[in-house]
């Protein structure tokens, strides 16, 4: 689990001493017992991933968020920051990270940093 805050921590505090100030950003699962509602398991081939998720978008990853792989589940969200004039953008909810042509882990993008 990756915990983050964009709001800052009180002076002299850490995430452990001020847990209400930090929020879940991403959750990673790696064990082969994890699987999606479409039946994709950690460890399955990219061929199976592409068969089950025909609309999956390839990604090179975003440092600090998730690695290269595929956006398996997305949602439309309001733009925060620079979005090239767009009010709404597509964002990942579930990413299948890929290593050696296999689904290495699933990353749930929560994005609740508390800005």
WOVENLIN-V398524 format. One record per backbone hydrogen bond with DSSP energy under -0.5 kcal/mol. NH is the residue of the N-H (numbers start at 1). CO is the residue of the C=O. E is the energy in kcal/mol with one decimal. If there is no record, write none. Layout:
nh: [NH & NH]
co: [CO & CO]
e: [E & E]
This chain:
nh: [2 & 3 & 4 & 6 & 7 & 13 & 18 & 21 & 22 & 23 & 25 & 26 & 27 & 29 & 34 & 36 & 39 & 42 & 43 & 44 & 46 & 49 & 50 & 51 & 52 & 53 & 56 & 57 & 58 & 59 & 62 & 65 & 66 & 69 & 70 & 71 & 72 & 72 & 73 & 75 & 77 & 77 & 79 & 83 & 86 & 89 & 91 & 93 & 94 & 95 & 96 & 97 & 97 & 98 & 99 & 102 & 103 & 104 & 104 & 105 & 106 & 107 & 108 & 108 & 109 & 109 & 110 & 110 & 111 & 112]
co: [26 & 1 & 23 & 113 & 113 & 10 & 14 & 18 & 19 & 4 & 2 & 2 & 108 & 106 & 31 & 40 & 36 & 34 & 103 & 41 & 101 & 45 & 46 & 47 & 48 & 49 & 53 & 71 & 56 & 69 & 66 & 62 & 62 & 59 & 96 & 57 & 70 & 94 & 94 & 91 & 75 & 89 & 87 & 81 & 83 & 77 & 75 & 73 & 73 & 107 & 70 & 95 & 105 & 68 & 102 & 99 & 44 & 97 & 102 & 97 & 29 & 95 & 27 & 106 & 93 & 107 & 25 & 108 & 25 & 24]
e: [-3.0 & -0.6 & -2.8 & -1.1 & -0.6 & -2.2 & -1.8 & -2.2 & -1.2 & -2.4 & -3.1 & -1.2 & -2.0 & -2.5 & -1.8 & -2.2 & -1.8 & -1.8 & -3.2 & -2.3 & -1.9 & -2.2 & -2.9 & -1.8 & -2.7 & -2.6 & -1.9 & -1.4 & -0.5 & -2.5 & -2.2 & -2.8 & -1.8 & -2.4 & -1.9 & -3.2 & -0.8 & -2.5 & -1.6 & -2.3 & -0.5 & -2.7 & -3.0 & -0.7 & -1.5 & -2.6 & -2.8 & -3.2 & -1.8 & -2.6 & -3.0 & -0.8 & -2.3 & -2.3 & -2.2 & -1.2 & -3.1 & -2.3 & -1.0 & -1.1 & -2.1 & -2.8 & -3.2 & -0.5 & -2.4 & -0.6 & -2.1 & -0.9 & -2.3 & -2.0]
